[in-house]
Amino acid sequence: MPAYVIADVRITDSVAYERYKALTPNAIAKNGGRFLSRGGQTEVLEGGWQPGRVVILEFSDYAAAKAFYDSPEYREAREARKDAADFKMIVVDGL
């Protein structure tokens, strides 16, 4: 069953965030993932959520999504974004 990583991002340093963006595609690909959404227009349909940049990744399963997050490549990317953005991120099983 596929799994999805969903992030709500508030960029605080756009220059530093570009380094993070450059590092993530390799980490995602190495773990069999792909981007479904990488920013773009959002609109709140219900509730008080005010999303920033929304990113959705798809992986073959929950274990692959977790392997991506824990990978050395993504740890490097997370370190690069440390002062560049505020992240809220989840992993969820798909159908």
PDB file of N, CA, C and O in Angstrom:
ATOM      1  N   MET A   1       0.847  -1.175   0.000  1.00  0.00           N
ATOM      2  CA  MET A   1       0.000   0.000   0.000  1.00  0.00           C
ATOM      3  C   MET A   1       0.893   1.238   0.000  1.00  0.00           C
ATOM      4  O   MET A   1       1.857   1.291   0.764  1.00  0.00           O
ATOM      5  N   PRO A   2       0.603   2.222  -0.824  1.00  0.00           N
ATOM      6  CA  PRO A   2       1.456   3.423  -0.860  1.00  0.00           C
ATOM      7  C   PRO A   2       1.361   4.210   0.438  1.00  0.00           C
ATOM      8  O   PRO A   2       0.427   4.052   1.225  1.00  0.00           O
ATOM      9  N   ALA A   3       2.349   5.055   0.630  1.00  0.00           N
ATOM     10  CA  ALA A   3       2.359   5.964   1.779  1.00  0.00           C
ATOM     11  C   ALA A   3       2.742   7.343   1.270  1.00  0.00           C
ATOM     12  O   ALA A   3       3.440   7.481   0.265  1.00  0.00           O
ATOM     13  N   TYR A   4       2.280   8.346   1.972  1.00  0.00           N
ATOM     14  CA  TYR A   4       2.486   9.725   1.563  1.00  0.00           C
ATOM     15  C   TYR A   4       3.144  10.518   2.682  1.00  0.00           C
ATOM     16  O   TYR A   4       2.772  10.397   3.849  1.00  0.00           O
ATOM     17  N   VAL A   5       4.113  11.318   2.315  1.00  0.00           N
ATOM     18  CA  VAL A   5       4.709  12.284   3.224  1.00  0.00           C
ATOM     19  C   VAL A   5       4.121  13.631   2.835  1.00  0.00           C
ATOM     20  O   VAL A   5       4.197  14.039   1.676  1.00  0.00           O
ATOM     21  N   ILE A   6       3.540  14.313   3.798  1.00  0.00           N
ATOM     22  CA  ILE A   6       2.910  15.608   3.553  1.00  0.00           C
ATOM     23  C   ILE A   6       3.580  16.632   4.458  1.00  0.00           C
ATOM     24  O   ILE A   6       3.695  16.434   5.668  1.00  0.00           O
ATOM     25  N   ALA A   7       4.020  17.727   3.850  1.00  0.00           N
ATOM     26  CA  ALA A   7       4.697  18.779   4.611  1.00  0.00           C
ATOM     27  C   ALA A   7       4.005  20.109   4.373  1.00  0.00           C
ATOM     28  O   ALA A   7       3.603  20.432   3.255  1.00  0.00           O
ATOM     29  N   ASP A   8       3.877  20.864   5.438  1.00  0.00           N
ATOM     30  CA  ASP A   8       3.394  22.245   5.394  1.00  0.00           C
ATOM     31  C   ASP A   8       4.594  23.100   5.799  1.00  0.00           C
ATOM     32  O   ASP A   8       5.082  22.994   6.925  1.00  0.00           O
ATOM     33  N   VAL A   9       5.063  23.937   4.893  1.00  0.00           N
ATOM     34  CA  VAL A   9       6.342  24.617   5.049  1.00  0.00           C
ATOM     35  C   VAL A   9       6.158  26.133   5.090  1.00  0.00           C
ATOM     36  O   VAL A   9       5.447  26.707   4.264  1.00  0.00           O
ATOM     37  N   ARG A  10       6.799  26.761   6.048  1.00  0.00           N
ATOM     38  CA  ARG A  10       6.895  28.226   6.098  1.00  0.00           C
ATOM     39  C   ARG A  10       8.361  28.570   5.890  1.00  0.00           C
ATOM     40  O   ARG A  10       9.190  28.320   6.764  1.00  0.00           O
ATOM     41  N   ILE A  11       8.674  29.129   4.761  1.00  0.00           N
ATOM     42  CA  ILE A  11      10.058  29.469   4.430  1.00  0.00           C
ATOM     43  C   ILE A  11      10.442  30.742   5.163  1.00  0.00           C
ATOM     44  O   ILE A  11       9.733  31.746   5.099  1.00  0.00           O
ATOM     45  N   THR A  12      11.581  30.692   5.866  1.00  0.00           N
ATOM     46  CA  THR A  12      12.062  31.845   6.614  1.00  0.00           C
ATOM     47  C   THR A  12      13.331  32.440   6.015  1.00  0.00           C
ATOM     48  O   THR A  12      13.674  33.589   6.293  1.00  0.00           O
ATOM     49  N   ASP A  13      14.027  31.657   5.193  1.00  0.00           N
ATOM     50  CA  ASP A  13      15.243  32.121   4.522  1.00  0.00           C
ATOM     51  C   ASP A  13      15.260  31.491   3.138  1.00  0.00           C
ATOM     52  O   ASP A  13      15.668  30.340   2.982  1.00  0.00           O
ATOM     53  N   SER A  14      14.822  32.236   2.139  1.00  0.00           N
ATOM     54  CA  SER A  14      14.658  31.666   0.801  1.00  0.00           C
ATOM     55  C   SER A  14      15.979  31.245   0.165  1.00  0.00           C
ATOM     56  O   SER A  14      16.000  30.294  -0.617  1.00  0.00           O
ATOM     57  N   VAL A  15      17.064  31.915   0.473  1.00  0.00           N
ATOM     58  CA  VAL A  15      18.364  31.544  -0.085  1.00  0.00           C
ATOM     59  C   VAL A  15      18.793  30.185   0.472  1.00  0.00           C
ATOM     60  O   VAL A  15      19.177  29.295  -0.287  1.00  0.00           O
ATOM     61  N   ALA A  16      18.729  30.027   1.778  1.00  0.00           N
ATOM     62  CA  ALA A  16      19.102  28.756   2.407  1.00  0.00           C
ATOM     63  C   ALA A  16      18.139  27.644   1.991  1.00  0.00           C
ATOM     64  O   ALA A  16      18.553  26.492   1.857  1.00  0.00           O
ATOM     65  N   TYR A  17      16.874  27.969   1.790  1.00  0.00           N
ATOM     66  CA  TYR A  17      15.888  26.963   1.397  1.00  0.00           C
ATOM     67  C   TYR A  17      16.207  26.396   0.019  1.00  0.00           C
ATOM     68  O   TYR A  17      15.915  25.231  -0.249  1.00  0.00           O
ATOM     69  N   GLU A  18      16.792  27.187  -0.841  1.00  0.00           N
ATOM     70  CA  GLU A  18      17.172  26.696  -2.178  1.00  0.00           C
ATOM     71  C   GLU A  18      18.167  25.546  -2.066  1.00  0.00           C
ATOM     72  O   GLU A  18      18.106  24.604  -2.856  1.00  0.00           O
ATOM     73  N   ARG A  19      19.077  25.605  -1.103  1.00  0.00           N
ATOM     74  CA  ARG A  19      20.021  24.487  -0.893  1.00  0.00           C
ATOM     75  C   ARG A  19      19.259  23.237  -0.494  1.00  0.00           C
ATOM     76  O   ARG A  19      19.532  22.153  -1.009  1.00  0.00           O
ATOM     77  N   TYR A  20      18.313  23.376   0.411  1.00  0.00           N
ATOM     78  CA  TYR A  20      17.475  22.239   0.815  1.00  0.00           C
ATOM     79  C   TYR A  20      16.756  21.655  -0.397  1.00  0.00           C
ATOM     80  O   TYR A  20      16.746  20.439  -0.591  1.00  0.00           O
ATOM     81  N   LYS A  21      16.159  22.513  -1.205  1.00  0.00           N
ATOM     82  CA  LYS A  21      15.433  22.058  -2.392  1.00  0.00           C
ATOM     83  C   LYS A  21      16.344  21.316  -3.365  1.00  0.00           C
ATOM     84  O   LYS A  21      15.905  20.382  -4.037  1.00  0.00           O
ATOM     85  N   ALA A  22      17.598  21.721  -3.444  1.00  0.00           N
ATOM     86  CA  ALA A  22      18.543  21.051  -4.337  1.00  0.00           C
ATOM     87  C   ALA A  22      18.921  19.661  -3.833  1.00  0.00           C
ATOM     88  O   ALA A  22      19.233  18.778  -4.632  1.00  0.00           O
ATOM     89  N   LEU A  23      18.895  19.459  -2.526  1.00  0.00           N
ATOM     90  CA  LEU A  23      19.299  18.183  -1.934  1.00  0.00           C
ATOM     91  C   LEU A  23      18.174  17.143  -1.883  1.00  0.00           C
ATOM     92  O   LEU A  23      18.455  15.945  -1.909  1.00  0.00           O
ATOM     93  N   THR A  24      16.937  17.562  -1.815  1.00  0.00           N
ATOM     94  CA  THR A  24      15.850  16.615  -1.572  1.00  0.00           C
ATOM     95  C   THR A  24      15.539  15.662  -2.727  1.00  0.00           C
ATOM     96  O   THR A  24      15.250  14.498  -2.452  1.00  0.00           O
ATOM     97  N   PRO A  25      15.578  16.070  -4.001  1.00  0.00           N
ATOM     98  CA  PRO A  25      15.200  15.122  -5.057  1.00  0.00           C
ATOM     99  C   PRO A  25      16.009  13.825  -5.035  1.00  0.00           C
ATOM    100  O   PRO A  25      15.446  12.752  -5.257  1.00  0.00           O
ATOM    101  N   ASN A  26      17.305  13.897  -4.775  1.00  0.00           N
ATOM    102  CA  ASN A  26      18.128  12.696  -4.713  1.00  0.00           C
ATOM    103  C   ASN A  26      17.699  11.797  -3.557  1.00  0.00           C
ATOM    104  O   ASN A  26      17.604  10.580  -3.717  1.00  0.00           O
ATOM    105  N   ALA A  27      17.441  12.386  -2.405  1.00  0.00           N
ATOM    106  CA  ALA A  27      17.011  11.602  -1.243  1.00  0.00           C
ATOM    107  C   ALA A  27      15.671  10.920  -1.510  1.00  0.00           C
ATOM    108  O   ALA A  27      15.467   9.772  -1.115  1.00  0.00           O
ATOM    109  N   ILE A  28      14.774  11.614  -2.169  1.00  0.00           N
ATOM    110  CA  ILE A  28      13.461  11.045  -2.491  1.00  0.00           C
ATOM    111  C   ILE A  28      13.617   9.909  -3.494  1.00  0.00           C
ATOM    112  O   ILE A  28      13.081   8.820  -3.289  1.00  0.00           O
ATOM    113  N   ALA A  29      14.348  10.157  -4.576  1.00  0.00           N
ATOM    114  CA  ALA A  29      14.525   9.150  -5.627  1.00  0.00           C
ATOM    115  C   ALA A  29      15.233   7.899  -5.107  1.00  0.00           C
ATOM    116  O   ALA A  29      14.863   6.784  -5.475  1.00  0.00           O
ATOM    117  N   LYS A  30      16.239   8.070  -4.261  1.00  0.00           N
ATOM    118  CA  LYS A  30      16.977   6.919  -3.730  1.00  0.00           C
ATOM    119  C   LYS A  30      16.083   5.984  -2.928  1.00  0.00           C
ATOM    120  O   LYS A  30      16.412   4.811  -2.751  1.00  0.00           O
ATOM    121  N   ASN A  31      14.973   6.485  -2.451  1.00  0.00           N
ATOM    122  CA  ASN A  31      14.050   5.678  -1.664  1.00  0.00           C
ATOM    123  C   ASN A  31      12.760   5.369  -2.417  1.00  0.00           C
ATOM    124  O   ASN A  31      11.754   4.986  -1.820  1.00  0.00           O
ATOM    125  N   GLY A  32      12.804   5.542  -3.737  1.00  0.00           N
ATOM    126  CA  GLY A  32      11.679   5.160  -4.586  1.00  0.00           C
ATOM    127  C   GLY A  32      10.493   6.097  -4.537  1.00  0.00           C
ATOM    128  O   GLY A  32       9.387   5.720  -4.925  1.00  0.00           O
ATOM    129  N   GLY A  33      10.706   7.311  -4.065  1.00  0.00           N
ATOM    130  CA  GLY A  33       9.594   8.257  -3.953  1.00  0.00           C
ATOM    131  C   GLY A  33       9.494   9.184  -5.147  1.00  0.00           C
ATOM    132  O   GLY A  33      10.362   9.214  -6.019  1.00  0.00           O
ATOM    133  N   ARG A  34       8.413   9.934  -5.155  1.00  0.00           N
ATOM    134  CA  ARG A  34       8.223  10.949  -6.192  1.00  0.00           C
ATOM    135  C   ARG A  34       7.363  12.076  -5.639  1.00  0.00           C
ATOM    136  O   ARG A  34       6.554  11.886  -4.732  1.00  0.00           O
ATOM    137  N   PHE A  35       7.567  13.256  -6.219  1.00  0.00           N
ATOM    138  CA  PHE A  35       6.758  14.416  -5.853  1.00  0.00           C
ATOM    139  C   PHE A  35       5.376  14.280  -6.482  1.00  0.00           C
ATOM    140  O   PHE A  35       5.255  13.942  -7.659  1.00  0.00           O
ATOM    141  N   LEU A  36       4.345  14.540  -5.704  1.00  0.00           N
ATOM    142  CA  LEU A  36       2.997  14.703  -6.238  1.00  0.00           C
ATOM    143  C   LEU A  36       2.625  16.177  -6.261  1.00  0.00           C
ATOM    144  O   LEU A  36       1.892  16.635  -7.138  1.00  0.00           O
ATOM    145  N   SER A  37       3.140  16.907  -5.288  1.00  0.00           N
ATOM    146  CA  SER A  37       2.929  18.349  -5.216  1.00  0.00           C
ATOM    147  C   SER A  37       4.177  18.961  -4.604  1.00  0.00           C
ATOM    148  O   SER A  37       4.749  18.431  -3.651  1.00  0.00           O
ATOM    149  N   ARG A  38       4.587  20.089  -5.173  1.00  0.00           N
ATOM    150  CA  ARG A  38       5.781  20.765  -4.650  1.00  0.00           C
ATOM    151  C   ARG A  38       5.494  22.264  -4.631  1.00  0.00           C
ATOM    152  O   ARG A  38       6.042  23.034  -5.419  1.00  0.00           O
ATOM    153  N   GLY A  39       4.628  22.648  -3.716  1.00  0.00           N
ATOM    154  CA  GLY A  39       4.206  24.040  -3.662  1.00  0.00           C
ATOM    155  C   GLY A  39       3.009  24.234  -4.571  1.00  0.00           C
ATOM    156  O   GLY A  39       2.327  23.268  -4.913  1.00  0.00           O
ATOM    157  N   GLY A  40       2.755  25.422  -4.952  1.00  0.00           N
ATOM    158  CA  GLY A  40       1.621  25.708  -5.826  1.00  0.00           C
ATOM    159  C   GLY A  40       0.468  26.324  -5.054  1.00  0.00           C
ATOM    160  O   GLY A  40       0.536  26.528  -3.842  1.00  0.00           O
ATOM    161  N   GLN A  41      -0.572  26.607  -5.784  1.00  0.00           N
ATOM    162  CA  GLN A  41      -1.739  27.280  -5.231  1.00  0.00           C
ATOM    163  C   GLN A  41      -2.463  26.383  -4.235  1.00  0.00           C
ATOM    164  O   GLN A  41      -2.644  25.191  -4.485  1.00  0.00           O
ATOM    165  N   THR A  42      -2.873  26.953  -3.114  1.00  0.00           N
ATOM    166  CA  THR A  42      -3.717  26.261  -2.139  1.00  0.00           C
ATOM    167  C   THR A  42      -4.905  27.142  -1.803  1.00  0.00           C
ATOM    168  O   THR A  42      -4.861  28.363  -1.951  1.00  0.00           O
ATOM    169  N   GLU A  43      -5.949  26.504  -1.356  1.00  0.00           N
ATOM    170  CA  GLU A  43      -7.145  27.214  -0.913  1.00  0.00           C
ATOM    171  C   GLU A  43      -7.763  26.435   0.232  1.00  0.00           C
ATOM    172  O   GLU A  43      -8.008  25.236   0.100  1.00  0.00           O
ATOM    173  N   VAL A  44      -8.016  27.083   1.336  1.00  0.00           N
ATOM    174  CA  VAL A  44      -8.644  26.434   2.484  1.00  0.00           C
ATOM    175  C   VAL A  44     -10.119  26.235   2.169  1.00  0.00           C
ATOM    176  O   VAL A  44     -10.829  27.187   1.844  1.00  0.00           O
ATOM    177  N   LEU A  45     -10.570  25.000   2.267  1.00  0.00           N
ATOM    178  CA  LEU A  45     -11.973  24.692   2.012  1.00  0.00           C
ATOM    179  C   LEU A  45     -12.779  24.612   3.305  1.00  0.00           C
ATOM    180  O   LEU A  45     -13.971  24.920   3.318  1.00  0.00           O
ATOM    181  N   GLU A  46     -12.128  24.200   4.389  1.00  0.00           N
ATOM    182  CA  GLU A  46     -12.789  24.136   5.699  1.00  0.00           C
ATOM    183  C   GLU A  46     -11.757  24.342   6.788  1.00  0.00           C
ATOM    184  O   GLU A  46     -10.583  24.014   6.612  1.00  0.00           O
ATOM    185  N   GLY A  47     -12.187  24.878   7.899  1.00  0.00           N
ATOM    186  CA  GLY A  47     -11.334  24.995   9.073  1.00  0.00           C
ATOM    187  C   GLY A  47     -10.417  26.199   9.029  1.00  0.00           C
ATOM    188  O   GLY A  47     -10.491  27.035   8.128  1.00  0.00           O
ATOM    189  N   GLY A  48      -9.556  26.266  10.021  1.00  0.00           N
ATOM    190  CA  GLY A  48      -8.695  27.421  10.188  1.00  0.00           C
ATOM    191  C   GLY A  48      -7.267  27.226   9.720  1.00  0.00           C
ATOM    192  O   GLY A  48      -6.400  28.047  10.020  1.00  0.00           O
ATOM    193  N   TRP A  49      -7.006  26.151   8.988  1.00  0.00           N
ATOM    194  CA  TRP A  49      -5.655  25.871   8.514  1.00  0.00           C
ATOM    195  C   TRP A  49      -5.221  26.930   7.514  1.00  0.00           C
ATOM    196  O   TRP A  49      -5.949  27.214   6.562  1.00  0.00           O
ATOM    197  N   GLN A  50      -4.064  27.509   7.711  1.00  0.00           N
ATOM    198  CA  GLN A  50      -3.492  28.470   6.773  1.00  0.00           C
ATOM    199  C   GLN A  50      -2.155  27.905   6.289  1.00  0.00           C
ATOM    200  O   GLN A  50      -1.101  28.266   6.813  1.00  0.00           O
ATOM    201  N   PRO A  51      -2.197  27.033   5.304  1.00  0.00           N
ATOM    202  CA  PRO A  51      -0.970  26.365   4.881  1.00  0.00           C
ATOM    203  C   PRO A  51       0.001  27.315   4.212  1.00  0.00           C
ATOM    204  O   PRO A  51      -0.384  28.307   3.593  1.00  0.00           O
ATOM    205  N   GLY A  52       1.272  26.980   4.357  1.00  0.00           N
ATOM    206  CA  GLY A  52       2.327  27.670   3.616  1.00  0.00           C
ATOM    207  C   GLY A  52       2.526  26.934   2.305  1.00  0.00           C
ATOM    208  O   GLY A  52       1.585  26.761   1.531  1.00  0.00           O
ATOM    209  N   ARG A  53       3.735  26.510   2.063  1.00  0.00           N
ATOM    210  CA  ARG A  53       4.072  25.717   0.884  1.00  0.00           C
ATOM    211  C   ARG A  53       3.744  24.258   1.220  1.00  0.00           C
ATOM    212  O   ARG A  53       4.287  23.712   2.181  1.00  0.00           O
ATOM    213  N   VAL A  54       2.875  23.630   0.452  1.00  0.00           N
ATOM    214  CA  VAL A  54       2.479  22.253   0.706  1.00  0.00           C
ATOM    215  C   VAL A  54       3.227  21.335  -0.254  1.00  0.00           C
ATOM    216  O   VAL A  54       3.232  21.545  -1.467  1.00  0.00           O
ATOM    217  N   VAL A  55       3.860  20.313   0.320  1.00  0.00           N
ATOM    218  CA  VAL A  55       4.601  19.329  -0.474  1.00  0.00           C
ATOM    219  C   VAL A  55       4.028  17.958  -0.159  1.00  0.00           C
ATOM    220  O   VAL A  55       3.828  17.614   1.006  1.00  0.00           O
ATOM    221  N   ILE A  56       3.761  17.170  -1.205  1.00  0.00           N
ATOM    222  CA  ILE A  56       3.264  15.811  -1.038  1.00  0.00           C
ATOM    223  C   ILE A  56       4.178  14.876  -1.814  1.00  0.00           C
ATOM    224  O   ILE A  56       4.430  15.068  -3.003  1.00  0.00           O
ATOM    225  N   LEU A  57       4.671  13.858  -1.110  1.00  0.00           N
ATOM    226  CA  LEU A  57       5.529  12.837  -1.699  1.00  0.00           C
ATOM    227  C   LEU A  57       4.825  11.497  -1.631  1.00  0.00           C
ATOM    228  O   LEU A  57       4.110  11.216  -0.669  1.00  0.00           O
ATOM    229  N   GLU A  58       5.021  10.671  -2.645  1.00  0.00           N
ATOM    230  CA  GLU A  58       4.457   9.324  -2.644  1.00  0.00           C
ATOM    231  C   GLU A  58       5.587   8.300  -2.616  1.00  0.00           C
ATOM    232  O   GLU A  58       6.575   8.430  -3.338  1.00  0.00           O
ATOM    233  N   PHE A  59       5.429   7.282  -1.773  1.00  0.00           N
ATOM    234  CA  PHE A  59       6.375   6.172  -1.676  1.00  0.00           C
ATOM    235  C   PHE A  59       5.604   4.865  -1.821  1.00  0.00           C
ATOM    236  O   PHE A  59       4.385   4.832  -1.654  1.00  0.00           O
ATOM    237  N   SER A  60       6.314   3.803  -2.129  1.00  0.00           N
ATOM    238  CA  SER A  60       5.666   2.512  -2.359  1.00  0.00           C
ATOM    239  C   SER A  60       4.959   1.984  -1.114  1.00  0.00           C
ATOM    240  O   SER A  60       3.944   1.295  -1.211  1.00  0.00           O
ATOM    241  N   ASP A  61       5.505   2.313   0.055  1.00  0.00           N
ATOM    242  CA  ASP A  61       4.893   1.877   1.303  1.00  0.00           C
ATOM    243  C   ASP A  61       5.423   2.726   2.458  1.00  0.00           C
ATOM    244  O   ASP A  61       6.297   3.574   2.282  1.00  0.00           O
ATOM    245  N   TYR A  62       4.874   2.475   3.628  1.00  0.00           N
ATOM    246  CA  TYR A  62       5.218   3.243   4.826  1.00  0.00           C
ATOM    247  C   TYR A  62       6.701   3.107   5.160  1.00  0.00           C
ATOM    248  O   TYR A  62       7.350   4.085   5.529  1.00  0.00           O
ATOM    249  N   ALA A  63       7.233   1.897   5.030  1.00  0.00           N
ATOM    250  CA  ALA A  63       8.650   1.661   5.346  1.00  0.00           C
ATOM    251  C   ALA A  63       9.556   2.473   4.427  1.00  0.00           C
ATOM    252  O   ALA A  63      10.565   3.012   4.881  1.00  0.00           O
ATOM    253  N   ALA A  64       9.217   2.569   3.158  1.00  0.00           N
ATOM    254  CA  ALA A  64      10.029   3.357   2.216  1.00  0.00           C
ATOM    255  C   ALA A  64       9.979   4.843   2.567  1.00  0.00           C
ATOM    256  O   ALA A  64      10.985   5.544   2.458  1.00  0.00           O
ATOM    257  N   ALA A  65       8.818   5.316   2.985  1.00  0.00           N
ATOM    258  CA  ALA A  65       8.693   6.726   3.393  1.00  0.00           C
ATOM    259  C   ALA A  65       9.553   7.006   4.610  1.00  0.00           C
ATOM    260  O   ALA A  65      10.229   8.033   4.674  1.00  0.00           O
ATOM    261  N   LYS A  66       9.532   6.103   5.573  1.00  0.00           N
ATOM    262  CA  LYS A  66      10.357   6.265   6.771  1.00  0.00           C
ATOM    263  C   LYS A  66      11.839   6.154   6.425  1.00  0.00           C
ATOM    264  O   LYS A  66      12.664   6.879   6.980  1.00  0.00           O
ATOM    265  N   ALA A  67      12.180   5.244   5.505  1.00  0.00           N
ATOM    266  CA  ALA A  67      13.585   5.100   5.083  1.00  0.00           C
ATOM    267  C   ALA A  67      14.078   6.386   4.443  1.00  0.00           C
ATOM    268  O   ALA A  67      15.218   6.792   4.669  1.00  0.00           O
ATOM    269  N   PHE A  68      13.231   7.036   3.645  1.00  0.00           N
ATOM    270  CA  PHE A  68      13.577   8.332   3.062  1.00  0.00           C
ATOM    271  C   PHE A  68      13.890   9.332   4.172  1.00  0.00           C
ATOM    272  O   PHE A  68      14.939   9.975   4.154  1.00  0.00           O
ATOM    273  N   TYR A  69      12.984   9.461   5.133  1.00  0.00           N
ATOM    274  CA  TYR A  69      13.146  10.456   6.182  1.00  0.00           C
ATOM    275  C   TYR A  69      14.418  10.218   6.998  1.00  0.00           C
ATOM    276  O   TYR A  69      15.089  11.167   7.404  1.00  0.00           O
ATOM    277  N   ASP A  70      14.739   8.960   7.232  1.00  0.00           N
ATOM    278  CA  ASP A  70      15.896   8.603   8.052  1.00  0.00           C
ATOM    279  C   ASP A  70      17.190   8.448   7.263  1.00  0.00           C
ATOM    280  O   ASP A  70      18.239   8.184   7.850  1.00  0.00           O
ATOM    281  N   SER A  71      17.134   8.608   5.948  1.00  0.00           N
ATOM    282  CA  SER A  71      18.313   8.372   5.104  1.00  0.00           C
ATOM    283  C   SER A  71      19.401   9.424   5.334  1.00  0.00           C
ATOM    284  O   SER A  71      19.103  10.553   5.724  1.00  0.00           O
ATOM    285  N   PRO A  72      20.660   9.052   5.092  1.00  0.00           N
ATOM    286  CA  PRO A  72      21.748  10.028   5.214  1.00  0.00           C
ATOM    287  C   PRO A  72      21.550  11.228   4.286  1.00  0.00           C
ATOM    288  O   PRO A  72      21.885  12.358   4.640  1.00  0.00           O
ATOM    289  N   GLU A  73      21.005  10.971   3.099  1.00  0.00           N
ATOM    290  CA  GLU A  73      20.790  12.066   2.140  1.00  0.00           C
ATOM    291  C   GLU A  73      19.772  13.073   2.669  1.00  0.00           C
ATOM    292  O   GLU A  73      19.961  14.283   2.543  1.00  0.00           O
ATOM    293  N   TYR A  74      18.689  12.562   3.263  1.00  0.00           N
ATOM    294  CA  TYR A  74      17.681  13.496   3.761  1.00  0.00           C
ATOM    295  C   TYR A  74      18.110  14.133   5.081  1.00  0.00           C
ATOM    296  O   TYR A  74      17.721  15.264   5.372  1.00  0.00           O
ATOM    297  N   ARG A  75      18.904  13.428   5.880  1.00  0.00           N
ATOM    298  CA  ARG A  75      19.454  14.069   7.086  1.00  0.00           C
ATOM    299  C   ARG A  75      20.299  15.277   6.686  1.00  0.00           C
ATOM    300  O   ARG A  75      20.254  16.314   7.349  1.00  0.00           O
ATOM    301  N   GLU A  76      21.071  15.146   5.600  1.00  0.00           N
ATOM    302  CA  GLU A  76      21.861  16.289   5.109  1.00  0.00           C
ATOM    303  C   GLU A  76      20.942  17.428   4.677  1.00  0.00           C
ATOM    304  O   GLU A  76      21.206  18.593   4.974  1.00  0.00           O
ATOM    305  N   ALA A  77      19.869  17.089   3.977  1.00  0.00           N
ATOM    306  CA  ALA A  77      18.915  18.114   3.540  1.00  0.00           C
ATOM    307  C   ALA A  77      18.251  18.783   4.742  1.00  0.00           C
ATOM    308  O   ALA A  77      18.099  20.005   4.765  1.00  0.00           O
ATOM    309  N   ARG A  78      17.856  17.995   5.736  1.00  0.00           N
ATOM    310  CA  ARG A  78      17.232  18.572   6.941  1.00  0.00           C
ATOM    311  C   ARG A  78      18.183  19.520   7.645  1.00  0.00           C
ATOM    312  O   ARG A  78      17.767  20.568   8.140  1.00  0.00           O
ATOM    313  N   GLU A  79      19.445  19.162   7.692  1.00  0.00           N
ATOM    314  CA  GLU A  79      20.446  20.042   8.309  1.00  0.00           C
ATOM    315  C   GLU A  79      20.541  21.353   7.527  1.00  0.00           C
ATOM    316  O   GLU A  79      20.667  22.423   8.121  1.00  0.00           O
ATOM    317  N   ALA A  80      20.482  21.271   6.201  1.00  0.00           N
ATOM    318  CA  ALA A  80      20.565  22.467   5.354  1.00  0.00           C
ATOM    319  C   ALA A  80      19.368  23.394   5.560  1.00  0.00           C
ATOM    320  O   ALA A  80      19.501  24.612   5.442  1.00  0.00           O
ATOM    321  N   ARG A  81      18.205  22.826   5.866  1.00  0.00           N
ATOM    322  CA  ARG A  81      17.011  23.660   6.026  1.00  0.00           C
ATOM    323  C   ARG A  81      16.788  24.112   7.460  1.00  0.00           C
ATOM    324  O   ARG A  81      15.813  24.811   7.740  1.00  0.00           O
ATOM    325  N   LYS A  82      17.672  23.726   8.374  1.00  0.00           N
ATOM    326  CA  LYS A  82      17.488  23.968   9.807  1.00  0.00           C
ATOM    327  C   LYS A  82      17.050  25.406  10.103  1.00  0.00           C
ATOM    328  O   LYS A  82      16.111  25.606  10.873  1.00  0.00           O
ATOM    329  N   ASP A  83      17.689  26.385   9.529  1.00  0.00           N
ATOM    330  CA  ASP A  83      17.343  27.782   9.773  1.00  0.00           C
ATOM    331  C   ASP A  83      16.634  28.422   8.576  1.00  0.00           C
ATOM    332  O   ASP A  83      16.477  29.641   8.517  1.00  0.00           O
ATOM    333  N   ALA A  84      16.212  27.591   7.631  1.00  0.00           N
ATOM    334  CA  ALA A  84      15.619  28.108   6.397  1.00  0.00           C
ATOM    335  C   ALA A  84      14.100  28.031   6.373  1.00  0.00           C
ATOM    336  O   ALA A  84      13.456  28.744   5.603  1.00  0.00           O
ATOM    337  N   ALA A  85      13.515  27.162   7.217  1.00  0.00           N
ATOM    338  CA  ALA A  85      12.072  26.979   7.148  1.00  0.00           C
ATOM    339  C   ALA A  85      11.556  26.312   8.412  1.00  0.00           C
ATOM    340  O   ALA A  85      12.282  25.595   9.101  1.00  0.00           O
ATOM    341  N   ASP A  86      10.288  26.565   8.698  1.00  0.00           N
ATOM    342  CA  ASP A  86       9.567  25.853   9.740  1.00  0.00           C
ATOM    343  C   ASP A  86       8.748  24.775   9.050  1.00  0.00           C
ATOM    344  O   ASP A  86       7.994  25.064   8.121  1.00  0.00           O
ATOM    345  N   PHE A  87       8.889  23.536   9.499  1.00  0.00           N
ATOM    346  CA  PHE A  87       8.239  22.393   8.863  1.00  0.00           C
ATOM    347  C   PHE A  87       7.234  21.736   9.800  1.00  0.00           C
ATOM    348  O   PHE A  87       7.472  21.601  11.000  1.00  0.00           O
ATOM    349  N   LYS A  88       6.124  21.340   9.233  1.00  0.00           N
ATOM    350  CA  LYS A  88       5.219  20.383   9.836  1.00  0.00           C
ATOM    351  C   LYS A  88       5.138  19.258   8.816  1.00  0.00           C
ATOM    352  O   LYS A  88       4.802  19.500   7.656  1.00  0.00           O
ATOM    353  N   MET A  89       5.443  18.022   9.232  1.00  0.00           N
ATOM    354  CA  MET A  89       5.518  16.920   8.288  1.00  0.00           C
ATOM    355  C   MET A  89       4.927  15.670   8.899  1.00  0.00           C
ATOM    356  O   MET A  89       5.170  15.359  10.065  1.00  0.00           O
ATOM    357  N   ILE A  90       4.139  14.948   8.096  1.00  0.00           N
ATOM    358  CA  ILE A  90       3.583  13.672   8.538  1.00  0.00           C
ATOM    359  C   ILE A  90       3.804  12.623   7.463  1.00  0.00           C
ATOM    360  O   ILE A  90       4.065  12.943   6.303  1.00  0.00           O
ATOM    361  N   VAL A  91       3.694  11.363   7.868  1.00  0.00           N
ATOM    362  CA  VAL A  91       3.616  10.253   6.925  1.00  0.00           C
ATOM    363  C   VAL A  91       2.284   9.560   7.195  1.00  0.00           C
ATOM    364  O   VAL A  91       1.885   9.392   8.347  1.00  0.00           O
ATOM    365  N   VAL A  92       1.597   9.159   6.118  1.00  0.00           N
ATOM    366  CA  VAL A  92       0.286   8.537   6.255  1.00  0.00           C
ATOM    367  C   VAL A  92       0.166   7.412   5.233  1.00  0.00           C
ATOM    368  O   VAL A  92       0.615   7.541   4.094  1.00  0.00           O
ATOM    369  N   ASP A  93      -0.446   6.305   5.657  1.00  0.00           N
ATOM    370  CA  ASP A  93      -0.717   5.213   4.730  1.00  0.00           C
ATOM    371  C   ASP A  93      -1.760   5.642   3.709  1.00  0.00           C
ATOM    372  O   ASP A  93      -2.695   6.377   4.026  1.00  0.00           O
ATOM    373  N   GLY A  94      -1.586   5.177   2.495  1.00  0.00           N
ATOM    374  CA  GLY A  94      -2.561   5.402   1.450  1.00  0.00           C
ATOM    375  C   GLY A  94      -3.513   4.214   1.341  1.00  0.00           C
ATOM    376  O   GLY A  94      -3.560   3.355   2.222  1.00  0.00           O
ATOM    377  N   LEU A  95      -4.257   4.182   0.263  1.00  0.00           N
ATOM    378  CA  LEU A  95      -5.214   3.089   0.027  1.00  0.00           C
ATOM    379  C   LEU A  95      -4.732   2.211  -1.096  1.00  0.00           C
ATOM    380  O   LEU A  95      -5.397   1.236  -1.447  1.00  0.00           O
TER     381      LEU A  95
END
